[in-house]
Amino acid sequence: MSYRIFILSPAHCGGERAQLVFNDAAQFPLARRLRTPEGAPLGEVFAFLSGLYFRGKLAYAQAFAAPPPGVPGVVVITTNEGLRVPSHPITLARLRRFARGDIDLRDPRYRRPLLRDAKILAAAAGPDGEVVLLGSVATGKYVDLLLKVFGPALRFPADFAGRGDMSRGGLMLRCVDSGRELEYVALDGGAPRHGPRPPRLTPRA
C-alpha cells in the first residue's frame, strides 16, 4: 500500500479577517476562544482567516489522506513553527507571531522549522509515501524547500493549474461531496504549474 500525506499552505494571518480576531472588542466565539489558555484548533482558525480556500483544502485533505500508522495525514505550513497538525491549539499571542512572520525562504525563522519538520515527515512517510501539496506551486516559497526534501514524492493536483484560490477551494469541496479524488502530478516532473483559466464551476447542490 502506498501512503498519502497532505501539506496545506497557510492562511494569511495579517489580512482583514485577522484584524477582526485581533480586535480587543471582538466577542464572536472564535475570538473569545483564542483568548483562553486552551486556544482554538489551527485548522479552524485558518479556515476562518482564509475562508473557502482553506476550508476546501482542509476538508479535502481530511477526506483523502492515507498516512502510515502513527503519522498525521494532514499538516499545515506556518510562518515560524514549521508543520503543525490542524488540531494543534493556538492562542491569540501565537497567531500574532504568525502574523509577524514571512513566507520567505530567505528568512530563517520560516525556513529552519519547515525544513526540520519536512525531514521528519519524509522519514515517517517512508519510500512508498506520496506527499501532496495543496497550495501555490507557481512560486518557490513552498516548493523549493519541499522538493529538496521529498523529491519525486512531492505532488500537486493537476487541476490546480490555471485556477484561482476560490476556484480551488470550491473544486475541492465538490470532490469531497462526490468522493472523487483529483489526479496528482509530480512537481519535479515538468508538469505545467500554470495554465488557461478553466470553465467556472457549476453551483454545489
Rosetta constraint file for C-alpha pairs under 8 A:
AtomPair CA 1 CA 128 HARMONIC 7.79 0.50
AtomPair CA 2 CA 128 HARMONIC 5.21 0.50
AtomPair CA 2 CA 129 HARMONIC 5.74 0.50
AtomPair CA 2 CA 130 HARMONIC 7.18 0.50
AtomPair CA 3 CA 66 HARMONIC 5.30 0.50
AtomPair CA 3 CA 67 HARMONIC 5.10 0.50
AtomPair CA 3 CA 68 HARMONIC 6.07 0.50
AtomPair CA 3 CA 125 HARMONIC 7.01 0.50
AtomPair CA 3 CA 128 HARMONIC 6.41 0.50
AtomPair CA 3 CA 129 HARMONIC 4.58 0.50
AtomPair CA 3 CA 130 HARMONIC 5.89 0.50
AtomPair CA 4 CA 65 HARMONIC 5.60 0.50
AtomPair CA 4 CA 66 HARMONIC 4.77 0.50
AtomPair CA 4 CA 67 HARMONIC 5.37 0.50
AtomPair CA 4 CA 73 HARMONIC 7.06 0.50
AtomPair CA 4 CA 129 HARMONIC 5.83 0.50
AtomPair CA 4 CA 130 HARMONIC 4.72 0.50
AtomPair CA 4 CA 131 HARMONIC 5.78 0.50
AtomPair CA 4 CA 132 HARMONIC 7.24 0.50
AtomPair CA 5 CA 65 HARMONIC 5.62 0.50
AtomPair CA 5 CA 66 HARMONIC 6.40 0.50
AtomPair CA 5 CA 67 HARMONIC 5.58 0.50
AtomPair CA 5 CA 72 HARMONIC 7.43 0.50
AtomPair CA 5 CA 73 HARMONIC 4.66 0.50
AtomPair CA 5 CA 74 HARMONIC 5.96 0.50
AtomPair CA 5 CA 125 HARMONIC 7.76 0.50
AtomPair CA 5 CA 129 HARMONIC 7.47 0.50
AtomPair CA 5 CA 130 HARMONIC 6.30 0.50
AtomPair CA 5 CA 131 HARMONIC 4.88 0.50
AtomPair CA 5 CA 132 HARMONIC 6.24 0.50
AtomPair CA 6 CA 61 HARMONIC 5.97 0.50
AtomPair CA 6 CA 65 HARMONIC 6.60 0.50
AtomPair CA 6 CA 73 HARMONIC 6.13 0.50
AtomPair CA 6 CA 74 HARMONIC 4.86 0.50
AtomPair CA 6 CA 75 HARMONIC 6.40 0.50
AtomPair CA 6 CA 131 HARMONIC 5.72 0.50
AtomPair CA 6 CA 132 HARMONIC 4.80 0.50
AtomPair CA 6 CA 133 HARMONIC 5.97 0.50
AtomPair CA 6 CA 134 HARMONIC 6.97 0.50
AtomPair CA 7 CA 74 HARMONIC 6.06 0.50
AtomPair CA 7 CA 75 HARMONIC 5.10 0.50
AtomPair CA 7 CA 76 HARMONIC 5.69 0.50
AtomPair CA 7 CA 77 HARMONIC 7.04 0.50
AtomPair CA 7 CA 131 HARMONIC 7.07 0.50
AtomPair CA 7 CA 132 HARMONIC 6.10 0.50
AtomPair CA 7 CA 133 HARMONIC 4.87 0.50
AtomPair CA 7 CA 134 HARMONIC 6.09 0.50
AtomPair CA 8 CA 57 HARMONIC 6.87 0.50
AtomPair CA 8 CA 58 HARMONIC 7.57 0.50
AtomPair CA 8 CA 74 HARMONIC 7.42 0.50
AtomPair CA 8 CA 75 HARMONIC 6.24 0.50
AtomPair CA 8 CA 76 HARMONIC 4.67 0.50
AtomPair CA 8 CA 77 HARMONIC 6.13 0.50
AtomPair CA 8 CA 133 HARMONIC 6.10 0.50
AtomPair CA 8 CA 134 HARMONIC 4.94 0.50
AtomPair CA 8 CA 135 HARMONIC 6.08 0.50
AtomPair CA 9 CA 76 HARMONIC 6.12 0.50
AtomPair CA 9 CA 77 HARMONIC 5.35 0.50
AtomPair CA 9 CA 78 HARMONIC 7.85 0.50
AtomPair CA 9 CA 133 HARMONIC 7.56 0.50
AtomPair CA 9 CA 134 HARMONIC 6.30 0.50
AtomPair CA 9 CA 135 HARMONIC 4.87 0.50
AtomPair CA 9 CA 136 HARMONIC 7.45 0.50
AtomPair CA 9 CA 142 HARMONIC 7.89 0.50
AtomPair CA 10 CA 46 HARMONIC 7.16 0.50
AtomPair CA 10 CA 54 HARMONIC 7.92 0.50
AtomPair CA 10 CA 76 HARMONIC 6.32 0.50
AtomPair CA 10 CA 77 HARMONIC 5.35 0.50
AtomPair CA 10 CA 78 HARMONIC 5.87 0.50
AtomPair CA 10 CA 79 HARMONIC 7.85 0.50
AtomPair CA 11 CA 46 HARMONIC 5.29 0.50
AtomPair CA 11 CA 47 HARMONIC 7.55 0.50
AtomPair CA 11 CA 49 HARMONIC 6.21 0.50
AtomPair CA 11 CA 50 HARMONIC 5.28 0.50
AtomPair CA 11 CA 54 HARMONIC 6.92 0.50
AtomPair CA 12 CA 18 HARMONIC 7.97 0.50
AtomPair CA 12 CA 49 HARMONIC 6.79 0.50
AtomPair CA 12 CA 50 HARMONIC 6.68 0.50
AtomPair CA 12 CA 99 HARMONIC 7.56 0.50
AtomPair CA 13 CA 18 HARMONIC 5.70 0.50
AtomPair CA 13 CA 46 HARMONIC 7.99 0.50
AtomPair CA 13 CA 49 HARMONIC 6.83 0.50
AtomPair CA 13 CA 95 HARMONIC 7.16 0.50
AtomPair CA 13 CA 96 HARMONIC 7.77 0.50
AtomPair CA 13 CA 98 HARMONIC 6.42 0.50
AtomPair CA 13 CA 99 HARMONIC 4.65 0.50
AtomPair CA 14 CA 18 HARMONIC 5.55 0.50
AtomPair CA 14 CA 19 HARMONIC 6.99 0.50
AtomPair CA 14 CA 99 HARMONIC 5.13 0.50
AtomPair CA 14 CA 100 HARMONIC 7.87 0.50
AtomPair CA 15 CA 19 HARMONIC 6.49 0.50
AtomPair CA 15 CA 49 HARMONIC 7.74 0.50
AtomPair CA 16 CA 20 HARMONIC 6.78 0.50
AtomPair CA 17 CA 21 HARMONIC 6.86 0.50
AtomPair CA 17 CA 48 HARMONIC 7.49 0.50
AtomPair CA 17 CA 49 HARMONIC 5.37 0.50
AtomPair CA 17 CA 50 HARMONIC 7.88 0.50
AtomPair CA 18 CA 22 HARMONIC 6.24 0.50
AtomPair CA 18 CA 49 HARMONIC 5.91 0.50
AtomPair CA 19 CA 23 HARMONIC 6.01 0.50
AtomPair CA 20 CA 26 HARMONIC 6.69 0.50
AtomPair CA 21 CA 26 HARMONIC 6.41 0.50
AtomPair CA 21 CA 30 HARMONIC 7.84 0.50
AtomPair CA 21 CA 31 HARMONIC 5.24 0.50
AtomPair CA 22 CA 26 HARMONIC 7.54 0.50
AtomPair CA 22 CA 31 HARMONIC 7.75 0.50
AtomPair CA 22 CA 92 HARMONIC 7.48 0.50
AtomPair CA 26 CA 31 HARMONIC 6.14 0.50
AtomPair CA 26 CA 32 HARMONIC 7.42 0.50
AtomPair CA 27 CA 31 HARMONIC 6.25 0.50
AtomPair CA 27 CA 32 HARMONIC 5.97 0.50
AtomPair CA 28 CA 32 HARMONIC 6.37 0.50
AtomPair CA 29 CA 33 HARMONIC 6.19 0.50
AtomPair CA 30 CA 34 HARMONIC 6.23 0.50
AtomPair CA 30 CA 40 HARMONIC 7.23 0.50
AtomPair CA 30 CA 45 HARMONIC 7.59 0.50
AtomPair CA 31 CA 35 HARMONIC 6.65 0.50
AtomPair CA 32 CA 36 HARMONIC 6.93 0.50
AtomPair CA 33 CA 38 HARMONIC 7.52 0.50
AtomPair CA 33 CA 39 HARMONIC 5.43 0.50
AtomPair CA 33 CA 40 HARMONIC 5.93 0.50
AtomPair CA 33 CA 91 HARMONIC 7.94 0.50
AtomPair CA 34 CA 38 HARMONIC 7.67 0.50
AtomPair CA 34 CA 39 HARMONIC 4.41 0.50
AtomPair CA 34 CA 40 HARMONIC 5.62 0.50
AtomPair CA 34 CA 90 HARMONIC 7.00 0.50
AtomPair CA 34 CA 91 HARMONIC 4.69 0.50
AtomPair CA 34 CA 92 HARMONIC 4.97 0.50
AtomPair CA 35 CA 39 HARMONIC 6.46 0.50
AtomPair CA 35 CA 91 HARMONIC 6.22 0.50
AtomPair CA 35 CA 92 HARMONIC 5.72 0.50
AtomPair CA 36 CA 91 HARMONIC 7.00 0.50
AtomPair CA 37 CA 91 HARMONIC 6.85 0.50
AtomPair CA 38 CA 89 HARMONIC 6.80 0.50
AtomPair CA 38 CA 90 HARMONIC 7.63 0.50
AtomPair CA 38 CA 91 HARMONIC 7.12 0.50
AtomPair CA 39 CA 89 HARMONIC 5.50 0.50
AtomPair CA 39 CA 90 HARMONIC 5.01 0.50
AtomPair CA 39 CA 91 HARMONIC 4.33 0.50
AtomPair CA 39 CA 92 HARMONIC 7.33 0.50
AtomPair CA 40 CA 44 HARMONIC 7.16 0.50
AtomPair CA 40 CA 45 HARMONIC 6.86 0.50
AtomPair CA 40 CA 88 HARMONIC 7.95 0.50
AtomPair CA 40 CA 89 HARMONIC 5.06 0.50
AtomPair CA 40 CA 90 HARMONIC 5.53 0.50
AtomPair CA 40 CA 91 HARMONIC 6.60 0.50
AtomPair CA 41 CA 45 HARMONIC 6.35 0.50
AtomPair CA 41 CA 86 HARMONIC 6.28 0.50
AtomPair CA 41 CA 87 HARMONIC 4.71 0.50
AtomPair CA 41 CA 88 HARMONIC 5.32 0.50
AtomPair CA 41 CA 89 HARMONIC 4.45 0.50
AtomPair CA 41 CA 90 HARMONIC 6.23 0.50
AtomPair CA 42 CA 46 HARMONIC 6.08 0.50
AtomPair CA 42 CA 85 HARMONIC 7.55 0.50
AtomPair CA 42 CA 86 HARMONIC 5.08 0.50
AtomPair CA 42 CA 87 HARMONIC 5.90 0.50
AtomPair CA 42 CA 88 HARMONIC 5.46 0.50
AtomPair CA 42 CA 89 HARMONIC 5.81 0.50
AtomPair CA 42 CA 90 HARMONIC 5.98 0.50
AtomPair CA 43 CA 47 HARMONIC 6.01 0.50
AtomPair CA 43 CA 58 HARMONIC 7.23 0.50
AtomPair CA 43 CA 85 HARMONIC 7.82 0.50
AtomPair CA 43 CA 86 HARMONIC 4.21 0.50
AtomPair CA 43 CA 87 HARMONIC 6.31 0.50
AtomPair CA 43 CA 88 HARMONIC 7.82 0.50
AtomPair CA 44 CA 48 HARMONIC 6.34 0.50
AtomPair CA 44 CA 86 HARMONIC 7.53 0.50
AtomPair CA 45 CA 49 HARMONIC 6.31 0.50
AtomPair CA 46 CA 50 HARMONIC 5.88 0.50
AtomPair CA 46 CA 51 HARMONIC 7.87 0.50
AtomPair CA 46 CA 54 HARMONIC 6.72 0.50
AtomPair CA 47 CA 51 HARMONIC 5.25 0.50
AtomPair CA 47 CA 52 HARMONIC 7.35 0.50
AtomPair CA 47 CA 53 HARMONIC 7.85 0.50
AtomPair CA 47 CA 54 HARMONIC 5.15 0.50
AtomPair CA 47 CA 55 HARMONIC 5.01 0.50
AtomPair CA 50 CA 54 HARMONIC 5.58 0.50
AtomPair CA 50 CA 55 HARMONIC 7.63 0.50
AtomPair CA 51 CA 55 HARMONIC 6.09 0.50
AtomPair CA 52 CA 56 HARMONIC 5.90 0.50
AtomPair CA 52 CA 166 HARMONIC 6.27 0.50
AtomPair CA 52 CA 169 HARMONIC 5.45 0.50
AtomPair CA 52 CA 170 HARMONIC 6.95 0.50
AtomPair CA 53 CA 57 HARMONIC 6.31 0.50
AtomPair CA 53 CA 165 HARMONIC 5.66 0.50
AtomPair CA 53 CA 166 HARMONIC 5.46 0.50
AtomPair CA 53 CA 167 HARMONIC 7.88 0.50
AtomPair CA 53 CA 168 HARMONIC 6.54 0.50
AtomPair CA 53 CA 169 HARMONIC 4.01 0.50
AtomPair CA 53 CA 170 HARMONIC 7.29 0.50
AtomPair CA 54 CA 58 HARMONIC 6.01 0.50
AtomPair CA 54 CA 169 HARMONIC 6.79 0.50
AtomPair CA 55 CA 59 HARMONIC 6.10 0.50
AtomPair CA 55 CA 169 HARMONIC 6.95 0.50
AtomPair CA 56 CA 60 HARMONIC 5.97 0.50
AtomPair CA 56 CA 168 HARMONIC 7.58 0.50
AtomPair CA 56 CA 169 HARMONIC 4.36 0.50
AtomPair CA 56 CA 170 HARMONIC 6.45 0.50
AtomPair CA 56 CA 171 HARMONIC 7.69 0.50
AtomPair CA 56 CA 172 HARMONIC 5.23 0.50
AtomPair CA 56 CA 173 HARMONIC 5.09 0.50
AtomPair CA 57 CA 61 HARMONIC 6.01 0.50
AtomPair CA 57 CA 134 HARMONIC 6.49 0.50
AtomPair CA 57 CA 169 HARMONIC 6.33 0.50
AtomPair CA 57 CA 172 HARMONIC 6.52 0.50
AtomPair CA 57 CA 173 HARMONIC 7.99 0.50
AtomPair CA 58 CA 62 HARMONIC 6.08 0.50
AtomPair CA 59 CA 63 HARMONIC 6.15 0.50
AtomPair CA 59 CA 172 HARMONIC 7.70 0.50
AtomPair CA 59 CA 173 HARMONIC 6.89 0.50
AtomPair CA 59 CA 176 HARMONIC 7.05 0.50
AtomPair CA 60 CA 64 HARMONIC 6.29 0.50
AtomPair CA 60 CA 172 HARMONIC 5.67 0.50
AtomPair CA 60 CA 173 HARMONIC 6.58 0.50
AtomPair CA 60 CA 175 HARMONIC 7.24 0.50
AtomPair CA 60 CA 176 HARMONIC 5.79 0.50
AtomPair CA 61 CA 65 HARMONIC 5.54 0.50
AtomPair CA 61 CA 73 HARMONIC 7.72 0.50
AtomPair CA 61 CA 74 HARMONIC 6.29 0.50
AtomPair CA 62 CA 73 HARMONIC 7.36 0.50
AtomPair CA 62 CA 74 HARMONIC 6.70 0.50
AtomPair CA 63 CA 176 HARMONIC 6.68 0.50
AtomPair CA 64 CA 181 HARMONIC 7.18 0.50
AtomPair CA 65 CA 73 HARMONIC 5.11 0.50
AtomPair CA 65 CA 74 HARMONIC 6.86 0.50
AtomPair CA 66 CA 73 HARMONIC 6.15 0.50
AtomPair CA 67 CA 71 HARMONIC 5.93 0.50
AtomPair CA 67 CA 72 HARMONIC 6.37 0.50
AtomPair CA 67 CA 73 HARMONIC 4.79 0.50
AtomPair CA 67 CA 125 HARMONIC 7.29 0.50
AtomPair CA 68 CA 72 HARMONIC 8.00 0.50
AtomPair CA 68 CA 73 HARMONIC 8.00 0.50
AtomPair CA 68 CA 124 HARMONIC 7.63 0.50
AtomPair CA 68 CA 125 HARMONIC 6.49 0.50
AtomPair CA 71 CA 124 HARMONIC 6.74 0.50
AtomPair CA 71 CA 125 HARMONIC 7.61 0.50
AtomPair CA 72 CA 85 HARMONIC 7.03 0.50
AtomPair CA 74 CA 85 HARMONIC 6.20 0.50
AtomPair CA 74 CA 86 HARMONIC 7.14 0.50
AtomPair CA 75 CA 83 HARMONIC 5.79 0.50
AtomPair CA 75 CA 84 HARMONIC 5.28 0.50
AtomPair CA 75 CA 85 HARMONIC 4.49 0.50
AtomPair CA 75 CA 86 HARMONIC 6.42 0.50
AtomPair CA 76 CA 83 HARMONIC 5.29 0.50
AtomPair CA 76 CA 84 HARMONIC 5.20 0.50
AtomPair CA 76 CA 85 HARMONIC 6.01 0.50
AtomPair CA 76 CA 86 HARMONIC 6.59 0.50
AtomPair CA 77 CA 81 HARMONIC 7.98 0.50
AtomPair CA 77 CA 82 HARMONIC 5.92 0.50
AtomPair CA 77 CA 83 HARMONIC 4.80 0.50
AtomPair CA 77 CA 84 HARMONIC 6.67 0.50
AtomPair CA 77 CA 114 HARMONIC 7.36 0.50
AtomPair CA 78 CA 82 HARMONIC 5.51 0.50
AtomPair CA 78 CA 83 HARMONIC 6.20 0.50
AtomPair CA 78 CA 84 HARMONIC 7.28 0.50
AtomPair CA 78 CA 98 HARMONIC 6.94 0.50
AtomPair CA 78 CA 110 HARMONIC 7.67 0.50
AtomPair CA 78 CA 114 HARMONIC 7.98 0.50
AtomPair CA 79 CA 98 HARMONIC 5.52 0.50
AtomPair CA 79 CA 99 HARMONIC 7.84 0.50
AtomPair CA 79 CA 101 HARMONIC 5.17 0.50
AtomPair CA 79 CA 102 HARMONIC 5.92 0.50
AtomPair CA 79 CA 103 HARMONIC 5.76 0.50
AtomPair CA 79 CA 109 HARMONIC 7.52 0.50
AtomPair CA 79 CA 110 HARMONIC 5.20 0.50
AtomPair CA 80 CA 97 HARMONIC 7.83 0.50
AtomPair CA 80 CA 98 HARMONIC 6.48 0.50
AtomPair CA 80 CA 101 HARMONIC 6.26 0.50
AtomPair CA 80 CA 109 HARMONIC 5.29 0.50
AtomPair CA 80 CA 110 HARMONIC 4.68 0.50
AtomPair CA 80 CA 111 HARMONIC 7.97 0.50
AtomPair CA 80 CA 113 HARMONIC 6.70 0.50
AtomPair CA 80 CA 114 HARMONIC 7.87 0.50
AtomPair CA 81 CA 110 HARMONIC 7.30 0.50
AtomPair CA 81 CA 113 HARMONIC 5.71 0.50
AtomPair CA 81 CA 114 HARMONIC 7.12 0.50
AtomPair CA 82 CA 110 HARMONIC 7.00 0.50
AtomPair CA 82 CA 111 HARMONIC 7.89 0.50
AtomPair CA 82 CA 112 HARMONIC 7.64 0.50
AtomPair CA 82 CA 113 HARMONIC 4.32 0.50
AtomPair CA 82 CA 114 HARMONIC 3.85 0.50
AtomPair CA 82 CA 115 HARMONIC 7.35 0.50
AtomPair CA 82 CA 116 HARMONIC 7.34 0.50
AtomPair CA 82 CA 117 HARMONIC 5.94 0.50
AtomPair CA 82 CA 118 HARMONIC 7.98 0.50
AtomPair CA 83 CA 113 HARMONIC 7.69 0.50
AtomPair CA 83 CA 114 HARMONIC 6.15 0.50
AtomPair CA 83 CA 117 HARMONIC 5.91 0.50
AtomPair CA 83 CA 118 HARMONIC 7.38 0.50
AtomPair CA 84 CA 88 HARMONIC 6.35 0.50
AtomPair CA 90 CA 94 HARMONIC 5.94 0.50
AtomPair CA 90 CA 95 HARMONIC 6.72 0.50
AtomPair CA 91 CA 95 HARMONIC 6.26 0.50
AtomPair CA 92 CA 96 HARMONIC 6.19 0.50
AtomPair CA 93 CA 97 HARMONIC 6.51 0.50
AtomPair CA 94 CA 98 HARMONIC 6.37 0.50
AtomPair CA 95 CA 99 HARMONIC 6.25 0.50
AtomPair CA 96 CA 100 HARMONIC 6.42 0.50
AtomPair CA 97 CA 101 HARMONIC 6.51 0.50
AtomPair CA 101 CA 109 HARMONIC 7.55 0.50
AtomPair CA 101 CA 110 HARMONIC 7.22 0.50
AtomPair CA 102 CA 107 HARMONIC 7.08 0.50
AtomPair CA 102 CA 110 HARMONIC 6.79 0.50
AtomPair CA 103 CA 107 HARMONIC 7.80 0.50
AtomPair CA 103 CA 110 HARMONIC 6.36 0.50
AtomPair CA 103 CA 141 HARMONIC 6.49 0.50
AtomPair CA 104 CA 110 HARMONIC 6.74 0.50
AtomPair CA 104 CA 111 HARMONIC 7.46 0.50
AtomPair CA 104 CA 141 HARMONIC 5.96 0.50
AtomPair CA 105 CA 110 HARMONIC 6.59 0.50
AtomPair CA 105 CA 111 HARMONIC 5.22 0.50
AtomPair CA 105 CA 141 HARMONIC 6.27 0.50
AtomPair CA 105 CA 145 HARMONIC 7.82 0.50
AtomPair CA 106 CA 111 HARMONIC 7.22 0.50
AtomPair CA 107 CA 111 HARMONIC 6.16 0.50
AtomPair CA 108 CA 112 HARMONIC 5.37 0.50
AtomPair CA 109 CA 113 HARMONIC 7.02 0.50
AtomPair CA 110 CA 114 HARMONIC 6.38 0.50
AtomPair CA 111 CA 115 HARMONIC 6.01 0.50
AtomPair CA 111 CA 145 HARMONIC 7.96 0.50
AtomPair CA 112 CA 116 HARMONIC 6.13 0.50
AtomPair CA 113 CA 117 HARMONIC 6.14 0.50
AtomPair CA 114 CA 118 HARMONIC 5.94 0.50
AtomPair CA 115 CA 119 HARMONIC 6.21 0.50
AtomPair CA 115 CA 145 HARMONIC 7.01 0.50
AtomPair CA 115 CA 146 HARMONIC 7.73 0.50
AtomPair CA 115 CA 149 HARMONIC 7.75 0.50
AtomPair CA 116 CA 120 HARMONIC 6.54 0.50
AtomPair CA 117 CA 121 HARMONIC 6.12 0.50
AtomPair CA 118 CA 122 HARMONIC 6.06 0.50
AtomPair CA 118 CA 146 HARMONIC 7.02 0.50
AtomPair CA 118 CA 149 HARMONIC 6.68 0.50
AtomPair CA 119 CA 123 HARMONIC 6.27 0.50
AtomPair CA 119 CA 149 HARMONIC 6.23 0.50
AtomPair CA 120 CA 124 HARMONIC 6.27 0.50
AtomPair CA 121 CA 125 HARMONIC 6.04 0.50
AtomPair CA 122 CA 126 HARMONIC 6.37 0.50
AtomPair CA 122 CA 129 HARMONIC 7.97 0.50
AtomPair CA 122 CA 149 HARMONIC 7.10 0.50
AtomPair CA 122 CA 150 HARMONIC 6.32 0.50
AtomPair CA 125 CA 129 HARMONIC 4.83 0.50
AtomPair CA 125 CA 130 HARMONIC 7.59 0.50
AtomPair CA 129 CA 153 HARMONIC 6.78 0.50
AtomPair CA 130 CA 153 HARMONIC 4.95 0.50
AtomPair CA 130 CA 154 HARMONIC 6.45 0.50
AtomPair CA 130 CA 155 HARMONIC 7.29 0.50
AtomPair CA 131 CA 150 HARMONIC 7.57 0.50
AtomPair CA 131 CA 153 HARMONIC 5.79 0.50
AtomPair CA 131 CA 154 HARMONIC 4.93 0.50
AtomPair CA 131 CA 155 HARMONIC 6.08 0.50
AtomPair CA 132 CA 154 HARMONIC 5.86 0.50
AtomPair CA 132 CA 155 HARMONIC 4.69 0.50
AtomPair CA 132 CA 156 HARMONIC 5.22 0.50
AtomPair CA 132 CA 157 HARMONIC 7.64 0.50
AtomPair CA 132 CA 184 HARMONIC 7.50 0.50
AtomPair CA 133 CA 154 HARMONIC 7.07 0.50
AtomPair CA 133 CA 155 HARMONIC 6.15 0.50
AtomPair CA 133 CA 156 HARMONIC 5.19 0.50
AtomPair CA 133 CA 157 HARMONIC 7.95 0.50
AtomPair CA 134 CA 156 HARMONIC 6.48 0.50
AtomPair CA 134 CA 157 HARMONIC 7.50 0.50
AtomPair CA 136 CA 142 HARMONIC 7.70 0.50
AtomPair CA 137 CA 142 HARMONIC 7.39 0.50
AtomPair CA 137 CA 143 HARMONIC 6.24 0.50
AtomPair CA 137 CA 156 HARMONIC 7.92 0.50
AtomPair CA 137 CA 193 HARMONIC 6.26 0.50
AtomPair CA 138 CA 193 HARMONIC 5.85 0.50
AtomPair CA 138 CA 194 HARMONIC 6.85 0.50
AtomPair CA 139 CA 143 HARMONIC 7.21 0.50
AtomPair CA 140 CA 144 HARMONIC 4.80 0.50
AtomPair CA 140 CA 145 HARMONIC 7.74 0.50
AtomPair CA 141 CA 145 HARMONIC 7.70 0.50
AtomPair CA 142 CA 146 HARMONIC 6.27 0.50
AtomPair CA 143 CA 147 HARMONIC 5.72 0.50
AtomPair CA 144 CA 148 HARMONIC 6.63 0.50
AtomPair CA 145 CA 149 HARMONIC 6.71 0.50
AtomPair CA 146 CA 150 HARMONIC 5.94 0.50
AtomPair CA 146 CA 151 HARMONIC 7.62 0.50
AtomPair CA 146 CA 154 HARMONIC 7.39 0.50
AtomPair CA 147 CA 151 HARMONIC 4.77 0.50
AtomPair CA 147 CA 152 HARMONIC 7.57 0.50
AtomPair CA 147 CA 154 HARMONIC 6.44 0.50
AtomPair CA 147 CA 187 HARMONIC 7.58 0.50
AtomPair CA 147 CA 188 HARMONIC 7.34 0.50
AtomPair CA 150 CA 154 HARMONIC 5.54 0.50
AtomPair CA 151 CA 188 HARMONIC 6.87 0.50
AtomPair CA 152 CA 186 HARMONIC 6.01 0.50
AtomPair CA 152 CA 187 HARMONIC 7.04 0.50
AtomPair CA 152 CA 188 HARMONIC 5.88 0.50
AtomPair CA 152 CA 189 HARMONIC 7.53 0.50
AtomPair CA 153 CA 186 HARMONIC 6.96 0.50
AtomPair CA 154 CA 186 HARMONIC 5.93 0.50
AtomPair CA 154 CA 187 HARMONIC 6.01 0.50
AtomPair CA 154 CA 188 HARMONIC 7.66 0.50
AtomPair CA 155 CA 184 HARMONIC 5.81 0.50
AtomPair CA 155 CA 185 HARMONIC 5.20 0.50
AtomPair CA 155 CA 186 HARMONIC 4.31 0.50
AtomPair CA 155 CA 187 HARMONIC 5.25 0.50
AtomPair CA 156 CA 160 HARMONIC 7.76 0.50
AtomPair CA 156 CA 184 HARMONIC 5.19 0.50
AtomPair CA 156 CA 185 HARMONIC 5.65 0.50
AtomPair CA 156 CA 186 HARMONIC 6.66 0.50
AtomPair CA 156 CA 187 HARMONIC 6.70 0.50
AtomPair CA 157 CA 182 HARMONIC 6.13 0.50
AtomPair CA 157 CA 183 HARMONIC 5.67 0.50
AtomPair CA 157 CA 184 HARMONIC 4.39 0.50
AtomPair CA 157 CA 185 HARMONIC 6.34 0.50
AtomPair CA 158 CA 182 HARMONIC 7.63 0.50
AtomPair CA 158 CA 183 HARMONIC 6.02 0.50
AtomPair CA 158 CA 184 HARMONIC 5.63 0.50
AtomPair CA 158 CA 185 HARMONIC 5.94 0.50
AtomPair CA 158 CA 191 HARMONIC 7.96 0.50
AtomPair CA 158 CA 193 HARMONIC 7.96 0.50
AtomPair CA 159 CA 163 HARMONIC 7.68 0.50
AtomPair CA 159 CA 182 HARMONIC 7.33 0.50
AtomPair CA 159 CA 183 HARMONIC 7.46 0.50
AtomPair CA 160 CA 168 HARMONIC 6.32 0.50
AtomPair CA 160 CA 193 HARMONIC 7.86 0.50
AtomPair CA 161 CA 192 HARMONIC 7.04 0.50
AtomPair CA 161 CA 193 HARMONIC 5.30 0.50
AtomPair CA 161 CA 194 HARMONIC 4.77 0.50
AtomPair CA 161 CA 195 HARMONIC 5.17 0.50
AtomPair CA 161 CA 196 HARMONIC 7.66 0.50
AtomPair CA 161 CA 197 HARMONIC 8.00 0.50
AtomPair CA 162 CA 193 HARMONIC 7.86 0.50
AtomPair CA 162 CA 194 HARMONIC 5.32 0.50
AtomPair CA 162 CA 195 HARMONIC 4.30 0.50
AtomPair CA 162 CA 196 HARMONIC 5.07 0.50
AtomPair CA 162 CA 197 HARMONIC 4.61 0.50
AtomPair CA 162 CA 198 HARMONIC 6.57 0.50
AtomPair CA 163 CA 167 HARMONIC 5.78 0.50
AtomPair CA 163 CA 168 HARMONIC 6.11 0.50
AtomPair CA 163 CA 197 HARMONIC 5.87 0.50
AtomPair CA 163 CA 198 HARMONIC 6.78 0.50
AtomPair CA 164 CA 168 HARMONIC 6.23 0.50
AtomPair CA 165 CA 169 HARMONIC 6.21 0.50
AtomPair CA 166 CA 170 HARMONIC 6.18 0.50
AtomPair CA 167 CA 171 HARMONIC 6.01 0.50
AtomPair CA 167 CA 200 HARMONIC 7.85 0.50
AtomPair CA 167 CA 201 HARMONIC 7.36 0.50
AtomPair CA 168 CA 172 HARMONIC 6.22 0.50
AtomPair CA 169 CA 173 HARMONIC 6.35 0.50
AtomPair CA 170 CA 174 HARMONIC 6.28 0.50
AtomPair CA 170 CA 201 HARMONIC 7.62 0.50
AtomPair CA 171 CA 175 HARMONIC 6.30 0.50
AtomPair CA 171 CA 201 HARMONIC 7.28 0.50
AtomPair CA 172 CA 176 HARMONIC 6.32 0.50
AtomPair CA 173 CA 177 HARMONIC 6.26 0.50
AtomPair CA 174 CA 178 HARMONIC 6.26 0.50
AtomPair CA 174 CA 204 HARMONIC 6.88 0.50
AtomPair CA 175 CA 179 HARMONIC 5.64 0.50
AtomPair CA 175 CA 180 HARMONIC 4.89 0.50
AtomPair CA 175 CA 181 HARMONIC 6.24 0.50
AtomPair CA 175 CA 182 HARMONIC 7.58 0.50
AtomPair CA 176 CA 180 HARMONIC 6.67 0.50
AtomPair CA 176 CA 181 HARMONIC 7.89 0.50
AtomPair CA 185 CA 189 HARMONIC 7.67 0.50
AtomPair CA 185 CA 191 HARMONIC 6.67 0.50
AtomPair CA 186 CA 190 HARMONIC 7.70 0.50
AtomPair CA 186 CA 191 HARMONIC 6.88 0.50
AtomPair CA 187 CA 191 HARMONIC 6.53 0.50
